[in-house]
Amino acid sequence: MKKPKKKIFLSGHKGMVGSALLKYLSLQKESKNYEIITRTRKQLNLIDQKKVENFLKKEKPDEVIIASAKVGGINANNSNPVDFLYENLMIETNLINFSFHSGVKSLIFLGSSCIYPKEASQPIKEEFLLSGPLEKTNEAYAIAKIAGIKLCNSFNKQFNVDFRCIMPCNLYGPGDNYDLEESHVIPALIRKFHLAKSNNKKFVKVWGTGKPKREFLHVYDLADACMKIRKLSKKKFKEIISPEGLINVGSGKEISISELAQTISNVVGFNGDIVFDKSMPDGTMRKVLDISKINKTNWQPKYSLKEGIIQTYSEFLKNTNKRL
Ligand SMILES: NC(=O)c1ccc[n+]([C@@H]2O[C@H](COP(=O)([O-])OP(=O)(O)OC[C@H]3O[C@@H](n4cnc5c(N)ncnc54)[C@H](OP(=O)(O)O)[C@@H]3O)[C@@H](O)[C@H]2O)c1
C-alpha cells in the first residue's frame, strides 16, 4: 500500500511571511512527499478555540508552521494594544496547545526581534530574552510573542516534543503592507518615494535624524532559513544549535536610516532631496541580532539589501494600481 503523504499545516499563508513559506515549501525537493494544508481566516478564524481544536483533531497534521499573527508598525501597536495582546495570545495558544493534543511533534513558531529588552547589548543574543524591560510602544505584541515562546519551550520540557521558535529581524519583500499608517519602514519609504517621484515633488520627509541603525532581511531569505531550520534533526537543533529552543534569523548587517532612504530613493529613481524631520523620535539607536546560531547551519542570506529592494519595488509596481 502507498505510504500516506506527510501533512504540514501552514497558518497565515496569505501574509508576507506565510506566502514566502508556502512558495519555499512547494519548491523543496521532497515536497512530493508532503501535502501542505492551508486555511484562510474566513475558513478558520484562529482566535476561535473550538474551531481550531476541531480542525487540528480532524486533519491531524504531522508538522505545523505558525506564520499567522496580528502584525503592525509602531503606530498600530501603540494605538491598539488589546488587539495585539489578545489576538496573538489566542492564535498561538490555540495552535500550539491543540497541535500537541492532535499528536503534532514538530512545530515552528515565528516571533520577532521586538521580544528582546529595549536596552539589550548589541548584537542581541537569544539568551538576552527577559533580561530587562521591553520597548513600551510594542510591549503588548512582545509579551504575547514571549508567551508563545515559553509555551513552546514548556511543551518541549514537559512532553519532549520538538517545537522550535524563530526570531527574525525586520523583514521586507513581496506581500508587504504599504499602508502609510500601519507599515514598517521599508514599505513606507518605497511608497513615499514612489509617490514623490510620480507627483514631481522636490523633497521627501523621513522621520527622525536618519542616524539610527537597523537590520533588514528579505522575506525569501527568511523562508530559506526556515527550511534549513525545520530540516535539522531534533538532536542537532537542541544540542548543537539552540538548547534554548529559540533562534535569531537576520542578515547580521546594519544600515543607517539615512543610507536606507538614499538606497530606496536611488532604486525608485527619485531625483529630489531627502529631508530628515528631527522633531520625530528616532527610537533605539542600534538594533542588530546576533546570528551565530543560524550561521552554524551554513545558511547565508542571498539578497543584498539593494538587490532585495529592487526586487520588492518591481513587485510593488506590479500592484501599484491596487495600492495607491
Ligand atoms: N513583517 C515583519 O517585518 C516581521 C518581522 C519579524 C517577524 N515577523 C513575524 O512573522 C509572522 C508573520 O508576519 P507577516 O509580516 O507575514 O504578517 P502579515 O503579512 O500580516 O500576515 C499575517 C497572516 O496571519 C493571518 N491572520 C491574522 N489573524 C488571523 C486570525 N485571527 N485567523 C486566521 N488568520 C489570521 C492573516 O490573515 P489575513 O490575510 O486574513 O489578515 C495573514 O495571512 C508574525 O509572527 C510576525 O511576528 C514579521
PDBQT file of the ligand as one rigid body, heavy atoms in Angstrom, charges set to zero:
ROOT
HETATM    1  N1  LIG A 401       6.870  41.650   8.838  1.00  0.00    +0.000 N 
HETATM    2  C1  LIG A 401       7.978  41.700   9.550  1.00  0.00    +0.000 C 
HETATM    3  O1  LIG A 401       8.831  42.603   9.391  1.00  0.00    +0.000 OA
HETATM    4  C2  LIG A 401       8.251  40.623  10.566  1.00  0.00    +0.000 A 
HETATM    5  C3  LIG A 401       9.470  40.702  11.263  1.00  0.00    +0.000 A 
HETATM    6  C4  LIG A 401       9.750  39.752  12.224  1.00  0.00    +0.000 A 
HETATM    7  C5  LIG A 401       8.847  38.735  12.473  1.00  0.00    +0.000 A 
HETATM    8  N2  LIG A 401       7.673  38.656  11.783  1.00  0.00    +0.000 N 
HETATM    9  C6  LIG A 401       6.747  37.567  12.146  1.00  0.00    +0.000 C 
HETATM   10  O2  LIG A 401       6.296  36.829  11.043  1.00  0.00    +0.000 OA
HETATM   11  C7  LIG A 401       4.942  36.391  11.249  1.00  0.00    +0.000 C 
HETATM   12  C8  LIG A 401       4.100  36.775  10.049  1.00  0.00    +0.000 C 
HETATM   13  O3  LIG A 401       4.188  38.174   9.824  1.00  0.00    +0.000 OA
HETATM   14  P1  LIG A 401       3.773  38.852   8.429  1.00  0.00    +0.000 P 
HETATM   15  O4  LIG A 401       4.616  40.054   8.278  1.00  0.00    +0.000 OA
HETATM   16  O5  LIG A 401       3.698  37.826   7.363  1.00  0.00    +0.000 OA
HETATM   17  O6  LIG A 401       2.291  39.349   8.793  1.00  0.00    +0.000 OA
HETATM   18  P2  LIG A 401       1.053  39.527   7.780  1.00  0.00    +0.000 P 
HETATM   19  O7  LIG A 401       1.524  39.822   6.410  1.00  0.00    +0.000 OA
HETATM   20  O8  LIG A 401       0.135  40.497   8.459  1.00  0.00    +0.000 OA
HETATM   21  O9  LIG A 401       0.391  38.081   7.783  1.00  0.00    +0.000 OA
HETATM   22  C9  LIG A 401      -0.261  37.560   8.899  1.00  0.00    +0.000 C 
HETATM   23  C10 LIG A 401      -1.188  36.453   8.453  1.00  0.00    +0.000 C 
HETATM   24  O10 LIG A 401      -1.878  35.955   9.611  1.00  0.00    +0.000 OA
HETATM   25  C11 LIG A 401      -3.259  35.855   9.305  1.00  0.00    +0.000 C 
HETATM   26  N3  LIG A 401      -4.097  36.043  10.494  1.00  0.00    +0.000 N 
HETATM   27  C12 LIG A 401      -4.037  37.047  11.395  1.00  0.00    +0.000 A 
HETATM   28  N4  LIG A 401      -5.005  36.888  12.324  1.00  0.00    +0.000 NA
HETATM   29  C13 LIG A 401      -5.697  35.758  11.978  1.00  0.00    +0.000 A 
HETATM   30  C14 LIG A 401      -6.810  35.081  12.534  1.00  0.00    +0.000 A 
HETATM   31  N5  LIG A 401      -7.425  35.526  13.631  1.00  0.00    +0.000 N 
HETATM   32  N6  LIG A 401      -7.253  33.944  11.924  1.00  0.00    +0.000 NA
HETATM   33  C15 LIG A 401      -6.655  33.486  10.800  1.00  0.00    +0.000 A 
HETATM   34  N7  LIG A 401      -5.583  34.085  10.228  1.00  0.00    +0.000 NA
HETATM   35  C16 LIG A 401      -5.117  35.213  10.811  1.00  0.00    +0.000 A 
HETATM   36  C17 LIG A 401      -3.508  36.989   8.327  1.00  0.00    +0.000 C 
HETATM   37  O11 LIG A 401      -4.712  36.731   7.658  1.00  0.00    +0.000 OA
HETATM   38  P3  LIG A 401      -5.426  37.861   6.774  1.00  0.00    +0.000 P 
HETATM   39  O12 LIG A 401      -4.701  37.773   5.453  1.00  0.00    +0.000 OA
HETATM   40  O13 LIG A 401      -6.844  37.448   6.723  1.00  0.00    +0.000 OA
HETATM   41  O14 LIG A 401      -5.218  39.155   7.509  1.00  0.00    +0.000 OA
HETATM   42  C18 LIG A 401      -2.254  36.888   7.459  1.00  0.00    +0.000 C 
HETATM   43  O15 LIG A 401      -2.426  35.903   6.474  1.00  0.00    +0.000 OA
HETATM   44  C19 LIG A 401       4.494  37.037  12.566  1.00  0.00    +0.000 C 
HETATM   45  O16 LIG A 401       4.571  36.104  13.606  1.00  0.00    +0.000 OA
HETATM   46  C20 LIG A 401       5.499  38.141  12.812  1.00  0.00    +0.000 C 
HETATM   47  O17 LIG A 401       5.748  38.340  14.172  1.00  0.00    +0.000 OA
HETATM   48  C21 LIG A 401       7.350  39.578  10.827  1.00  0.00    +0.000 A 
ENDROOT
TORSDOF 0
